[in-house]
């Protein structure tokens, strides 16, 4: 689960060339706005905002996962 969280966080914080990242969504919104599609651009901007908020949530999730791992996942001798 920690690896999945790390991959997701890496994708969200990636550049405009990383599909699914905040920068990628903002670039798509700019393209839609340039074409005159204001509603589509607004939807994409909202998705970008929600996705950046999700990155903050993933920080707390990582802390919880690592705490659980240190408390419950120990090597049996």
N, CA, C, O and CB atoms as a CASP TS submission, in Angstrom:
PFRMAT TS
TARGET T0000
AUTHOR 0000-0000-0000
METHOD Language model
MODEL 1
PARENT N/A
ATOM      1  N   UNK     1       0.824  -1.190   0.000  1.00  0.00           N
ATOM      2  CA  UNK     1       0.000   0.000   0.000  1.00  0.00           C
ATOM      3  C   UNK     1       0.870   1.255   0.000  1.00  0.00           C
ATOM      4  O   UNK     1       0.519   2.266  -0.608  1.00  0.00           O
ATOM      5  CB  UNK     1      -0.938  -0.003   1.206  1.00  0.00           C
ATOM      6  N   UNK     2       2.004   1.178   0.687  1.00  0.00           N
ATOM      7  CA  UNK     2       2.898   2.333   0.715  1.00  0.00           C
ATOM      8  C   UNK     2       3.437   2.611  -0.687  1.00  0.00           C
ATOM      9  O   UNK     2       3.544   3.766  -1.100  1.00  0.00           O
ATOM     10  CB  UNK     2       4.062   2.100   1.706  1.00  0.00           C
ATOM     11  N   UNK     3       3.777   1.543  -1.416  1.00  0.00           N
ATOM     12  CA  UNK     3       4.273   1.716  -2.780  1.00  0.00           C
ATOM     13  C   UNK     3       3.200   2.327  -3.689  1.00  0.00           C
ATOM     14  O   UNK     3       3.497   3.201  -4.503  1.00  0.00           O
ATOM     15  CB  UNK     3       4.740   0.369  -3.348  1.00  0.00           C
ATOM     16  N   UNK     4       1.970   1.870  -3.547  1.00  0.00           N
ATOM     17  CA  UNK     4       0.873   2.422  -4.344  1.00  0.00           C
ATOM     18  C   UNK     4       0.687   3.897  -4.047  1.00  0.00           C
ATOM     19  O   UNK     4       0.474   4.698  -4.957  1.00  0.00           O
ATOM     20  CB  UNK     4      -0.432   1.662  -4.075  1.00  0.00           C
ATOM     21  N   UNK     5       0.769   4.258  -2.771  1.00  0.00           N
ATOM     22  CA  UNK     5       0.629   5.656  -2.366  1.00  0.00           C
ATOM     23  C   UNK     5       1.744   6.498  -2.959  1.00  0.00           C
ATOM     24  O   UNK     5       1.507   7.610  -3.429  1.00  0.00           O
ATOM     25  CB  UNK     5       0.629   5.780  -0.838  1.00  0.00           C
ATOM     26  N   UNK     6       2.964   5.965  -2.937  1.00  0.00           N
ATOM     27  CA  UNK     6       4.095   6.705  -3.489  1.00  0.00           C
ATOM     28  C   UNK     6       3.963   6.905  -4.997  1.00  0.00           C
ATOM     29  O   UNK     6       4.266   7.982  -5.512  1.00  0.00           O
ATOM     30  CB  UNK     6       5.396   5.980  -3.176  1.00  0.00           C
ATOM     31  N   UNK     7       3.509   5.865  -5.707  1.00  0.00           N
ATOM     32  CA  UNK     7       3.314   5.982  -7.151  1.00  0.00           C
ATOM     33  C   UNK     7       2.250   7.022  -7.482  1.00  0.00           C
ATOM     34  O   UNK     7       2.411   7.813  -8.411  1.00  0.00           O
ATOM     35  CB  UNK     7       2.926   4.628  -7.746  1.00  0.00           C
ATOM     36  N   UNK     8       1.169   7.014  -6.720  1.00  0.00           N
ATOM     37  CA  UNK     8       0.092   7.971  -6.946  1.00  0.00           C
ATOM     38  C   UNK     8       0.556   9.393  -6.678  1.00  0.00           C
ATOM     39  O   UNK     8       0.258  10.306  -7.448  1.00  0.00           O
ATOM     40  CB  UNK     8      -1.107   7.638  -6.068  1.00  0.00           C
ATOM     41  N   UNK     9       1.281   9.577  -5.592  1.00  0.00           N
ATOM     42  CA  UNK     9       1.792  10.914  -5.261  1.00  0.00           C
ATOM     43  C   UNK     9       2.764  11.399  -6.330  1.00  0.00           C
ATOM     44  O   UNK     9       2.765  12.579  -6.682  1.00  0.00           O
ATOM     45  CB  UNK     9       2.482  10.906  -3.881  1.00  0.00           C
ATOM     46  N   UNK    10       3.580  10.506  -6.838  1.00  0.00           N
ATOM     47  CA  UNK    10       4.540  10.871  -7.882  1.00  0.00           C
ATOM     48  C   UNK    10       3.802  11.277  -9.156  1.00  0.00           C
ATOM     49  O   UNK    10       4.182  12.247  -9.812  1.00  0.00           O
ATOM     50  CB  UNK    10       5.507   9.696  -8.172  1.00  0.00           C
ATOM     51  N   UNK    11       2.749  10.539  -9.506  1.00  0.00           N
ATOM     52  CA  UNK    11       1.984  10.868 -10.702  1.00  0.00           C
ATOM     53  C   UNK    11       1.266  12.203 -10.551  1.00  0.00           C
ATOM     54  O   UNK    11       1.266  13.009 -11.482  1.00  0.00           O
ATOM     55  CB  UNK    11       0.978   9.765 -11.006  1.00  0.00           C
ATOM     56  N   UNK    12       0.659  12.450  -9.402  1.00  0.00           N
ATOM     57  CA  UNK    12      -0.077  13.700  -9.182  1.00  0.00           C
ATOM     58  C   UNK    12       0.843  14.906  -9.253  1.00  0.00           C
ATOM     59  O   UNK    12       0.468  15.948  -9.792  1.00  0.00           O
ATOM     60  CB  UNK    12      -0.786  13.670  -7.831  1.00  0.00           C
ATOM     61  N   UNK    13       2.039  14.769  -8.715  1.00  0.00           N
ATOM     62  CA  UNK    13       2.955  15.913  -8.688  1.00  0.00           C
ATOM     63  C   UNK    13       3.873  15.962  -9.908  1.00  0.00           C
ATOM     64  O   UNK    13       4.825  16.742  -9.933  1.00  0.00           O
ATOM     65  CB  UNK    13       3.793  15.871  -7.427  1.00  0.00           C
ATOM     66  N   UNK    14       3.599  15.143 -10.912  1.00  0.00           N
ATOM     67  CA  UNK    14       4.421  15.117 -12.115  1.00  0.00           C
ATOM     68  C   UNK    14       4.230  16.349 -12.983  1.00  0.00           C
ATOM     69  O   UNK    14       3.418  17.222 -12.676  1.00  0.00           O
ATOM     70  CB  UNK    14       4.115  13.886 -12.917  1.00  0.00           C
ATOM     71  N   UNK    15       4.974  16.408 -14.052  1.00  0.00           N
ATOM     72  CA  UNK    15       4.922  17.542 -14.963  1.00  0.00           C
ATOM     73  C   UNK    15       3.749  17.462 -15.922  1.00  0.00           C
ATOM     74  O   UNK    15       2.901  16.576 -15.816  1.00  0.00           O
ATOM     75  CB  UNK    15       6.204  17.637 -15.739  1.00  0.00           C
ATOM     76  N   UNK    16       3.713  18.390 -16.852  1.00  0.00           N
ATOM     77  CA  UNK    16       2.609  18.461 -17.810  1.00  0.00           C
ATOM     78  C   UNK    16       2.596  17.276 -18.770  1.00  0.00           C
ATOM     79  O   UNK    16       1.582  17.022 -19.421  1.00  0.00           O
ATOM     80  CB  UNK    16       2.689  19.754 -18.598  1.00  0.00           C
ATOM     81  N   UNK    17       3.703  16.550 -18.867  1.00  0.00           N
ATOM     82  CA  UNK    17       3.756  15.392 -19.750  1.00  0.00           C
ATOM     83  C   UNK    17       3.319  14.100 -19.062  1.00  0.00           C
ATOM     84  O   UNK    17       3.249  13.057 -19.713  1.00  0.00           O
ATOM     85  CB  UNK    17       5.151  15.230 -20.289  1.00  0.00           C
ATOM     86  N   UNK    18       3.025  14.145 -17.763  1.00  0.00           N
ATOM     87  CA  UNK    18       2.595  12.971 -17.004  1.00  0.00           C
ATOM     88  C   UNK    18       1.075  12.966 -16.947  1.00  0.00           C
ATOM     89  O   UNK    18       0.460  13.824 -16.314  1.00  0.00           O
ATOM     90  CB  UNK    18       3.211  12.964 -15.565  1.00  0.00           C
ATOM     91  N   UNK    19       0.484  11.989 -17.616  1.00  0.00           N
ATOM     92  CA  UNK    19      -0.971  11.900 -17.668  1.00  0.00           C
ATOM     93  C   UNK    19      -1.538  11.712 -16.264  1.00  0.00           C
ATOM     94  O   UNK    19      -1.116  10.820 -15.528  1.00  0.00           O
ATOM     95  CB  UNK    19      -1.412  10.745 -18.587  1.00  0.00           C
ATOM     96  N   UNK    20      -2.496  12.558 -15.903  1.00  0.00           N
ATOM     97  CA  UNK    20      -3.134  12.485 -14.598  1.00  0.00           C
ATOM     98  C   UNK    20      -2.572  13.450 -13.572  1.00  0.00           C
ATOM     99  O   UNK    20      -3.117  13.564 -12.475  1.00  0.00           O
ATOM    100  CB  UNK    20      -3.023  11.112 -14.078  1.00  0.00           C
ATOM    101  N   UNK    21      -1.503  14.139 -13.899  1.00  0.00           N
ATOM    102  CA  UNK    21      -0.916  15.077 -12.931  1.00  0.00           C
ATOM    103  C   UNK    21      -1.703  16.385 -12.908  1.00  0.00           C
ATOM    104  O   UNK    21      -2.501  16.666 -13.803  1.00  0.00           O
ATOM    105  CB  UNK    21       0.569  15.353 -13.271  1.00  0.00           C
ATOM    106  N   UNK    22      -1.462  17.165 -11.881  1.00  0.00           N
ATOM    107  CA  UNK    22      -2.124  18.464 -11.757  1.00  0.00           C
ATOM    108  C   UNK    22      -1.714  19.366 -12.928  1.00  0.00           C
ATOM    109  O   UNK    22      -2.548  20.053 -13.517  1.00  0.00           O
ATOM    110  CB  UNK    22      -1.770  19.137 -10.396  1.00  0.00           C
ATOM    111  N   UNK    23      -0.426  19.350 -13.251  1.00  0.00           N
ATOM    112  CA  UNK    23       0.076  20.179 -14.356  1.00  0.00           C
ATOM    113  C   UNK    23      -0.540  19.749 -15.689  1.00  0.00           C
ATOM    114  O   UNK    23      -0.827  20.589 -16.542  1.00  0.00           O
ATOM    115  CB  UNK    23       1.615  20.098 -14.434  1.00  0.00           C
ATOM    116  N   UNK    24      -0.738  18.461 -15.865  1.00  0.00           N
ATOM    117  CA  UNK    24      -1.347  17.941 -17.091  1.00  0.00           C
ATOM    118  C   UNK    24      -2.789  18.419 -17.217  1.00  0.00           C
ATOM    119  O   UNK    24      -3.228  18.810 -18.299  1.00  0.00           O
ATOM    120  CB  UNK    24      -1.294  16.401 -17.111  1.00  0.00           C
ATOM    121  N   UNK    25      -3.525  18.386 -16.106  1.00  0.00           N
ATOM    122  CA  UNK    25      -4.914  18.864 -16.124  1.00  0.00           C
ATOM    123  C   UNK    25      -4.977  20.363 -16.412  1.00  0.00           C
ATOM    124  O   UNK    25      -5.845  20.822 -17.155  1.00  0.00           O
ATOM    125  CB  UNK    25      -5.603  18.558 -14.783  1.00  0.00           C
ATOM    126  N   UNK    26      -4.063  21.116 -15.824  1.00  0.00           N
ATOM    127  CA  UNK    26      -4.054  22.561 -16.075  1.00  0.00           C
ATOM    128  C   UNK    26      -3.694  22.871 -17.524  1.00  0.00           C
ATOM    129  O   UNK    26      -4.224  23.819 -18.105  1.00  0.00           O
ATOM    130  CB  UNK    26      -3.069  23.258 -15.134  1.00  0.00           C
ATOM    131  N   UNK    27      -2.802  22.084 -18.106  1.00  0.00           N
ATOM    132  CA  UNK    27      -2.445  22.279 -19.514  1.00  0.00           C
ATOM    133  C   UNK    27      -3.639  21.968 -20.412  1.00  0.00           C
ATOM    134  O   UNK    27      -3.890  22.679 -21.385  1.00  0.00           O
ATOM    135  CB  UNK    27      -1.240  21.392 -19.899  1.00  0.00           C
ATOM    136  N   UNK    28      -4.369  20.911 -20.085  1.00  0.00           N
ATOM    137  CA  UNK    28      -5.581  20.581 -20.855  1.00  0.00           C
ATOM    138  C   UNK    28      -6.620  21.687 -20.729  1.00  0.00           C
ATOM    139  O   UNK    28      -7.292  22.028 -21.702  1.00  0.00           O
ATOM    140  CB  UNK    28      -6.178  19.241 -20.379  1.00  0.00           C
ATOM    141  N   UNK    29      -6.750  22.245 -19.529  1.00  0.00           N
ATOM    142  CA  UNK    29      -7.707  23.333 -19.305  1.00  0.00           C
ATOM    143  C   UNK    29      -7.320  24.550 -20.141  1.00  0.00           C
ATOM    144  O   UNK    29      -8.189  25.210 -20.710  1.00  0.00           O
ATOM    145  CB  UNK    29      -7.771  23.710 -17.803  1.00  0.00           C
ATOM    146  N   UNK    30      -6.040  24.848 -20.219  1.00  0.00           N
ATOM    147  CA  UNK    30      -5.580  25.986 -21.018  1.00  0.00           C
ATOM    148  C   UNK    30      -5.881  25.761 -22.497  1.00  0.00           C
ATOM    149  O   UNK    30      -6.264  26.695 -23.202  1.00  0.00           O
ATOM    150  CB  UNK    30      -4.072  26.217 -20.812  1.00  0.00           C
ATOM    151  N   UNK    31      -5.709  24.527 -22.969  1.00  0.00           N
ATOM    152  CA  UNK    31      -6.017  24.217 -24.370  1.00  0.00           C
ATOM    153  C   UNK    31      -7.506  24.388 -24.656  1.00  0.00           C
ATOM    154  O   UNK    31      -7.894  24.928 -25.692  1.00  0.00           O
ATOM    155  CB  UNK    31      -5.577  22.784 -24.713  1.00  0.00           C
ATOM    156  N   UNK    32      -8.332  23.918 -23.722  1.00  0.00           N
ATOM    157  CA  UNK    32      -9.777  24.044 -23.900  1.00  0.00           C
ATOM    158  C   UNK    32     -10.208  25.510 -23.877  1.00  0.00           C
ATOM    159  O   UNK    32     -11.085  25.923 -24.636  1.00  0.00           O
ATOM    160  CB  UNK    32     -10.520  23.259 -22.809  1.00  0.00           C
ATOM    161  N   UNK    33      -9.586  26.282 -23.005  1.00  0.00           N
ATOM    162  CA  UNK    33      -9.912  27.701 -22.920  1.00  0.00           C
ATOM    163  C   UNK    33      -9.511  28.417 -24.209  1.00  0.00           C
ATOM    164  O   UNK    33     -10.226  29.300 -24.682  1.00  0.00           O
ATOM    165  CB  UNK    33      -9.213  28.346 -21.707  1.00  0.00           C
ATOM    166  N   UNK    34      -8.364  28.032 -24.775  1.00  0.00           N
ATOM    167  CA  UNK    34      -7.907  28.639 -26.025  1.00  0.00           C
ATOM    168  C   UNK    34      -8.859  28.315 -27.184  1.00  0.00           C
ATOM    169  O   UNK    34      -9.006  29.107 -28.114  1.00  0.00           O
ATOM    170  CB  UNK    34      -6.487  28.158 -26.358  1.00  0.00           C
ATOM    171  N   UNK    35      -9.493  27.160 -27.119  1.00  0.00           N
ATOM    172  CA  UNK    35     -10.449  26.766 -28.161  1.00  0.00           C
ATOM    173  C   UNK    35     -11.823  27.394 -27.935  1.00  0.00           C
ATOM    174  O   UNK    35     -12.700  27.306 -28.794  1.00  0.00           O
ATOM    175  CB  UNK    35     -10.578  25.243 -28.211  1.00  0.00           C
ATOM    176  N   UNK    36     -12.008  28.029 -26.771  1.00  0.00           N
ATOM    177  CA  UNK    36     -13.287  28.672 -26.486  1.00  0.00           C
ATOM    178  C   UNK    36     -14.253  27.804 -25.707  1.00  0.00           C
ATOM    179  O   UNK    36     -15.432  28.141 -25.596  1.00  0.00           O
ATOM    180  CB  UNK    36     -13.928  29.086 -27.755  1.00  0.00           C
ATOM    181  N   UNK    37     -13.780  26.698 -25.168  1.00  0.00           N
ATOM    182  CA  UNK    37     -14.623  25.783 -24.392  1.00  0.00           C
ATOM    183  C   UNK    37     -14.473  26.110 -22.908  1.00  0.00           C
ATOM    184  O   UNK    37     -13.738  25.440 -22.183  1.00  0.00           O
ATOM    185  CB  UNK    37     -14.242  24.290 -24.672  1.00  0.00           C
ATOM    186  N   UNK    38     -15.173  27.138 -22.475  1.00  0.00           N
ATOM    187  CA  UNK    38     -15.036  27.639 -21.109  1.00  0.00           C
ATOM    188  C   UNK    38     -15.522  26.644 -20.056  1.00  0.00           C
ATOM    189  O   UNK    38     -14.890  26.504 -19.008  1.00  0.00           O
ATOM    190  CB  UNK    38     -15.795  28.932 -20.965  1.00  0.00           C
ATOM    191  N   UNK    39     -16.638  25.948 -20.316  1.00  0.00           N
ATOM    192  CA  UNK    39     -17.175  25.000 -19.333  1.00  0.00           C
ATOM    193  C   UNK    39     -16.223  23.823 -19.141  1.00  0.00           C
ATOM    194  O   UNK    39     -15.985  23.395 -18.011  1.00  0.00           O
ATOM    195  CB  UNK    39     -18.562  24.493 -19.772  1.00  0.00           C
ATOM    196  N   UNK    40     -15.687  23.308 -20.219  1.00  0.00           N
ATOM    197  CA  UNK    40     -14.743  22.194 -20.125  1.00  0.00           C
ATOM    198  C   UNK    40     -13.483  22.635 -19.392  1.00  0.00           C
ATOM    199  O   UNK    40     -12.933  21.879 -18.591  1.00  0.00           O
ATOM    200  CB  UNK    40     -14.388  21.657 -21.528  1.00  0.00           C
ATOM    201  N   UNK    41     -13.028  23.841 -19.660  1.00  0.00           N
ATOM    202  CA  UNK    41     -11.838  24.369 -18.988  1.00  0.00           C
ATOM    203  C   UNK    41     -12.086  24.519 -17.491  1.00  0.00           C
ATOM    204  O   UNK    41     -11.208  24.216 -16.683  1.00  0.00           O
ATOM    205  CB  UNK    41     -11.430  25.723 -19.596  1.00  0.00           C
ATOM    206  N   UNK    42     -13.254  24.976 -17.124  1.00  0.00           N
ATOM    207  CA  UNK    42     -13.589  25.141 -15.707  1.00  0.00           C
ATOM    208  C   UNK    42     -13.643  23.790 -14.999  1.00  0.00           C
ATOM    209  O   UNK    42     -13.177  23.661 -13.868  1.00  0.00           O
ATOM    210  CB  UNK    42     -14.933  25.872 -15.553  1.00  0.00           C
ATOM    211  N   UNK    43     -14.214  22.781 -15.666  1.00  0.00           N
ATOM    212  CA  UNK    43     -14.254  21.437 -15.075  1.00  0.00           C
ATOM    213  C   UNK    43     -12.857  20.894 -14.856  1.00  0.00           C
ATOM    214  O   UNK    43     -12.573  20.305 -13.812  1.00  0.00           O
ATOM    215  CB  UNK    43     -15.048  20.482 -15.966  1.00  0.00           C
ATOM    216  N   UNK    44     -11.987  21.086 -15.825  1.00  0.00           N
ATOM    217  CA  UNK    44     -10.612  20.599 -15.705  1.00  0.00           C
ATOM    218  C   UNK    44      -9.855  21.328 -14.594  1.00  0.00           C
ATOM    219  O   UNK    44      -9.060  20.717 -13.880  1.00  0.00           O
ATOM    220  CB  UNK    44      -9.873  20.766 -17.037  1.00  0.00           C
ATOM    221  N   UNK    45     -10.096  22.612 -14.449  1.00  0.00           N
ATOM    222  CA  UNK    45      -9.458  23.368 -13.368  1.00  0.00           C
ATOM    223  C   UNK    45      -9.915  22.857 -11.999  1.00  0.00           C
ATOM    224  O   UNK    45      -9.109  22.736 -11.077  1.00  0.00           O
ATOM    225  CB  UNK    45      -9.773  24.871 -13.505  1.00  0.00           C
ATOM    226  N   UNK    46     -11.210  22.558 -11.872  1.00  0.00           N
ATOM    227  CA  UNK    46     -11.723  22.022 -10.606  1.00  0.00           C
ATOM    228  C   UNK    46     -11.115  20.660 -10.308  1.00  0.00           C
ATOM    229  O   UNK    46     -10.789  20.360  -9.160  1.00  0.00           O
ATOM    230  CB  UNK    46     -13.255  21.916 -10.646  1.00  0.00           C
ATOM    231  N   UNK    47     -10.962  19.837 -11.340  1.00  0.00           N
ATOM    232  CA  UNK    47     -10.321  18.531 -11.155  1.00  0.00           C
ATOM    233  C   UNK    47      -8.883  18.701 -10.685  1.00  0.00           C
ATOM    234  O   UNK    47      -8.411  17.956  -9.826  1.00  0.00           O
ATOM    235  CB  UNK    47     -10.360  17.717 -12.460  1.00  0.00           C
ATOM    236  N   UNK    48      -8.194  19.678 -11.250  1.00  0.00           N
ATOM    237  CA  UNK    48      -6.807  19.940 -10.852  1.00  0.00           C
ATOM    238  C   UNK    48      -6.743  20.373  -9.389  1.00  0.00           C
ATOM    239  O   UNK    48      -5.844  19.955  -8.658  1.00  0.00           O
ATOM    240  CB  UNK    48      -6.178  21.023 -11.758  1.00  0.00           C
ATOM    241  N   UNK    49      -7.678  21.196  -8.962  1.00  0.00           N
ATOM    242  CA  UNK    49      -7.720  21.642  -7.563  1.00  0.00           C
ATOM    243  C   UNK    49      -7.968  20.470  -6.617  1.00  0.00           C
ATOM    244  O   UNK    49      -7.297  20.332  -5.595  1.00  0.00           O
ATOM    245  CB  UNK    49      -8.812  22.708  -7.372  1.00  0.00           C
ATOM    246  N   UNK    50      -8.950  19.621  -6.974  1.00  0.00           N
ATOM    247  CA  UNK    50      -9.255  18.459  -6.139  1.00  0.00           C
ATOM    248  C   UNK    50      -8.069  17.509  -6.079  1.00  0.00           C
ATOM    249  O   UNK    50      -7.775  16.933  -5.032  1.00  0.00           O
ATOM    250  CB  UNK    50     -10.493  17.725  -6.669  1.00  0.00           C
ATOM    251  N   UNK    51      -7.397  17.352  -7.200  1.00  0.00           N
ATOM    252  CA  UNK    51      -6.250  16.444  -7.238  1.00  0.00           C
ATOM    253  C   UNK    51      -5.105  16.965  -6.377  1.00  0.00           C
ATOM    254  O   UNK    51      -4.418  16.174  -5.731  1.00  0.00           O
ATOM    255  CB  UNK    51      -5.775  16.248  -8.679  1.00  0.00           C
ATOM    256  N   UNK    52      -4.888  18.268  -6.354  1.00  0.00           N
ATOM    257  CA  UNK    52      -3.825  18.814  -5.503  1.00  0.00           C
ATOM    258  C   UNK    52      -4.194  18.675  -4.027  1.00  0.00           C
ATOM    259  O   UNK    52      -3.312  18.489  -3.189  1.00  0.00           O
ATOM    260  CB  UNK    52      -3.561  20.295  -5.848  1.00  0.00           C
ATOM    261  N   UNK    53      -5.477  18.763  -3.697  1.00  0.00           N
ATOM    262  CA  UNK    53      -5.920  18.523  -2.326  1.00  0.00           C
ATOM    263  C   UNK    53      -5.714  17.060  -1.949  1.00  0.00           C
ATOM    264  O   UNK    53      -5.396  16.741  -0.803  1.00  0.00           O
ATOM    265  CB  UNK    53      -7.400  18.915  -2.157  1.00  0.00           C
ATOM    266  N   UNK    54      -5.895  16.190  -2.911  1.00  0.00           N
ATOM    267  CA  UNK    54      -5.692  14.751  -2.685  1.00  0.00           C
ATOM    268  C   UNK    54      -4.237  14.470  -2.315  1.00  0.00           C
ATOM    269  O   UNK    54      -3.961  13.573  -1.518  1.00  0.00           O
ATOM    270  CB  UNK    54      -6.090  13.938  -3.944  1.00  0.00           C
ATOM    271  N   UNK    55      -3.322  15.219  -2.882  1.00  0.00           N
ATOM    272  CA  UNK    55      -1.909  15.054  -2.566  1.00  0.00           C
ATOM    273  C   UNK    55      -1.648  15.352  -1.093  1.00  0.00           C
ATOM    274  O   UNK    55      -0.826  14.686  -0.462  1.00  0.00           O
ATOM    275  CB  UNK    55      -1.051  15.966  -3.452  1.00  0.00           C
ATOM    276  N   UNK    56      -2.337  16.340  -0.544  1.00  0.00           N
ATOM    277  CA  UNK    56      -2.205  16.653   0.880  1.00  0.00           C
ATOM    278  C   UNK    56      -2.718  15.494   1.734  1.00  0.00           C
ATOM    279  O   UNK    56      -2.117  15.153   2.752  1.00  0.00           O
ATOM    280  CB  UNK    56      -2.971  17.949   1.222  1.00  0.00           C
ATOM    281  N   UNK    57      -3.825  14.896   1.317  1.00  0.00           N
ATOM    282  CA  UNK    57      -4.389  13.760   2.037  1.00  0.00           C
ATOM    283  C   UNK    57      -3.451  12.569   2.006  1.00  0.00           C
ATOM    284  O   UNK    57      -3.356  11.821   2.980  1.00  0.00           O
ATOM    285  CB  UNK    57      -5.736  13.376   1.451  1.00  0.00           C
ATOM    286  N   UNK    58      -2.763  12.390   0.897  1.00  0.00           N
ATOM    287  CA  UNK    58      -1.843  11.268   0.774  1.00  0.00           C
ATOM    288  C   UNK    58      -0.673  11.387   1.742  1.00  0.00           C
ATOM    289  O   UNK    58      -0.092  10.375   2.134  1.00  0.00           O
ATOM    290  CB  UNK    58      -1.329  11.168  -0.648  1.00  0.00           C
ATOM    291  N   UNK    59      -0.326  12.588   2.126  1.00  0.00           N
ATOM    292  CA  UNK    59       0.721  12.785   3.121  1.00  0.00           C
ATOM    293  C   UNK    59       0.334  12.193   4.468  1.00  0.00           C
ATOM    294  O   UNK    59       1.152  11.544   5.121  1.00  0.00           O
ATOM    295  CB  UNK    59       1.027  14.263   3.275  1.00  0.00           C
ATOM    296  N   UNK    60      -0.901  12.411   4.883  1.00  0.00           N
ATOM    297  CA  UNK    60      -1.362  11.846   6.152  1.00  0.00           C
ATOM    298  C   UNK    60      -1.531  10.342   6.046  1.00  0.00           C
ATOM    299  O   UNK    60      -1.304   9.619   7.016  1.00  0.00           O
ATOM    300  CB  UNK    60      -2.680  12.493   6.583  1.00  0.00           C
ATOM    301  N   UNK    61      -1.926   9.869   4.881  1.00  0.00           N
ATOM    302  CA  UNK    61      -2.076   8.429   4.677  1.00  0.00           C
ATOM    303  C   UNK    61      -0.725   7.740   4.815  1.00  0.00           C
ATOM    304  O   UNK    61      -0.632   6.669   5.414  1.00  0.00           O
ATOM    305  CB  UNK    61      -2.694   8.133   3.293  1.00  0.00           C
ATOM    306  N   UNK    62       0.316   8.345   4.266  1.00  0.00           N
ATOM    307  CA  UNK    62       1.645   7.755   4.360  1.00  0.00           C
ATOM    308  C   UNK    62       2.081   7.642   5.815  1.00  0.00           C
ATOM    309  O   UNK    62       2.651   6.628   6.219  1.00  0.00           O
ATOM    310  CB  UNK    62       2.659   8.584   3.565  1.00  0.00           C
ATOM    311  N   UNK    63       1.817   8.665   6.591  1.00  0.00           N
ATOM    312  CA  UNK    63       2.167   8.635   8.012  1.00  0.00           C
ATOM    313  C   UNK    63       1.438   7.501   8.721  1.00  0.00           C
ATOM    314  O   UNK    63       2.043   6.764   9.501  1.00  0.00           O
ATOM    315  CB  UNK    63       1.833   9.980   8.680  1.00  0.00           C
ATOM    316  N   UNK    64       0.162   7.360   8.459  1.00  0.00           N
ATOM    317  CA  UNK    64      -0.626   6.299   9.090  1.00  0.00           C
ATOM    318  C   UNK    64      -0.139   4.918   8.675  1.00  0.00           C
ATOM    319  O   UNK    64      -0.043   4.018   9.509  1.00  0.00           O
ATOM    320  CB  UNK    64      -2.102   6.454   8.736  1.00  0.00           C
ATOM    321  N   UNK    65       0.174   4.744   7.378  1.00  0.00           N
ATOM    322  CA  UNK    65       0.651   3.451   6.907  1.00  0.00           C
ATOM    323  C   UNK    65       1.995   3.088   7.527  1.00  0.00           C
ATOM    324  O   UNK    65       2.210   1.941   7.921  1.00  0.00           O
ATOM    325  CB  UNK    65       0.764   3.453   5.393  1.00  0.00           C
ATOM    326  N   UNK    66       2.877   4.039   7.613  1.00  0.00           N
ATOM    327  CA  UNK    66       4.187   3.762   8.194  1.00  0.00           C
ATOM    328  C   UNK    66       4.090   3.477   9.690  1.00  0.00           C
ATOM    329  O   UNK    66       4.840   2.651  10.211  1.00  0.00           O
ATOM    330  CB  UNK    66       5.129   4.934   7.948  1.00  0.00           C
ATOM    331  N   UNK    67       3.184   4.144  10.380  1.00  0.00           N
ATOM    332  CA  UNK    67       2.957   3.874  11.797  1.00  0.00           C
ATOM    333  C   UNK    67       2.431   2.454  11.981  1.00  0.00           C
ATOM    334  O   UNK    67       2.899   1.717  12.850  1.00  0.00           O
ATOM    335  CB  UNK    67       1.969   4.897  12.398  1.00  0.00           C
ATOM    336  N   UNK    68       1.468   2.081  11.169  1.00  0.00           N
ATOM    337  CA  UNK    68       0.905   0.731  11.233  1.00  0.00           C
ATOM    338  C   UNK    68       1.980  -0.308  10.948  1.00  0.00           C
ATOM    339  O   UNK    68       2.071  -1.324  11.638  1.00  0.00           O
ATOM    340  CB  UNK    68      -0.259   0.580  10.237  1.00  0.00           C
ATOM    341  N   UNK    69       2.790  -0.050   9.933  1.00  0.00           N
ATOM    342  CA  UNK    69       3.849  -0.990   9.563  1.00  0.00           C
ATOM    343  C   UNK    69       4.833  -1.188  10.705  1.00  0.00           C
ATOM    344  O   UNK    69       5.223  -2.317  11.002  1.00  0.00           O
ATOM    345  CB  UNK    69       4.588  -0.499   8.318  1.00  0.00           C
ATOM    346  N   UNK    70       5.235  -0.097  11.347  1.00  0.00           N
ATOM    347  CA  UNK    70       6.211  -0.212  12.435  1.00  0.00           C
ATOM    348  C   UNK    70       5.622  -0.909  13.666  1.00  0.00           C
ATOM    349  O   UNK    70       6.348  -1.574  14.404  1.00  0.00           O
ATOM    350  CB  UNK    70       6.724   1.172  12.824  1.00  0.00           C
ATOM    351  N   UNK    71       4.320  -0.761  13.889  1.00  0.00           N
ATOM    352  CA  UNK    71       3.696  -1.373  15.061  1.00  0.00           C
ATOM    353  C   UNK    71       3.295  -2.824  14.852  1.00  0.00           C
ATOM    354  O   UNK    71       3.371  -3.620  15.788  1.00  0.00           O
ATOM    355  CB  UNK    71       2.493  -0.586  15.456  1.00  0.00           C
ATOM    356  N   UNK    72       2.871  -3.188  13.649  1.00  0.00           N
ATOM    357  CA  UNK    72       2.257  -4.503  13.434  1.00  0.00           C
ATOM    358  C   UNK    72       3.010  -5.422  12.482  1.00  0.00           C
ATOM    359  O   UNK    72       2.769  -6.630  12.481  1.00  0.00           O
ATOM    360  CB  UNK    72       0.887  -4.317  12.921  1.00  0.00           C
ATOM    361  N   UNK    73       3.899  -4.890  11.687  1.00  0.00           N
ATOM    362  CA  UNK    73       4.579  -5.719  10.688  1.00  0.00           C
ATOM    363  C   UNK    73       6.027  -5.939  11.120  1.00  0.00           C
ATOM    364  O   UNK    73       6.919  -5.163  10.778  1.00  0.00           O
ATOM    365  CB  UNK    73       4.520  -5.056   9.275  1.00  0.00           C
ATOM    366  N   UNK    74       6.236  -6.994  11.865  1.00  0.00           N
ATOM    367  CA  UNK    74       7.576  -7.306  12.331  1.00  0.00           C
ATOM    368  C   UNK    74       7.958  -8.710  11.881  1.00  0.00           C
ATOM    369  O   UNK    74       7.108  -9.581  11.699  1.00  0.00           O
ATOM    370  CB  UNK    74       7.667  -7.180  13.866  1.00  0.00           C
ATOM    371  N   UNK    75       9.249  -8.901  11.708  1.00  0.00           N
ATOM    372  CA  UNK    75       9.740 -10.202  11.272  1.00  0.00           C
ATOM    373  C   UNK    75       9.635 -11.192  12.417  1.00  0.00           C
ATOM    374  O   UNK    75      10.050 -10.914  13.542  1.00  0.00           O
ATOM    375  CB  UNK    75      11.195 -10.105  10.767  1.00  0.00           C
ATOM    376  N   UNK    76       9.067 -12.365  12.106  1.00  0.00           N
ATOM    377  CA  UNK    76       8.923 -13.415  13.108  1.00  0.00           C
ATOM    378  C   UNK    76      10.223 -14.193  13.165  1.00  0.00           C
ATOM    379  O   UNK    76      10.777 -14.574  12.134  1.00  0.00           O
ATOM    380  CB  UNK    76       7.718 -14.356  12.785  1.00  0.00           C
ATOM    381  N   UNK    77      10.704 -14.426  14.371  1.00  0.00           N
ATOM    382  CA  UNK    77      11.977 -15.168  14.546  1.00  0.00           C
ATOM    383  C   UNK    77      11.719 -16.623  14.833  1.00  0.00           C
ATOM    384  O   UNK    77      12.663 -17.394  15.006  1.00  0.00           O
ATOM    385  CB  UNK    77      12.815 -14.564  15.680  1.00  0.00           C
TER
END
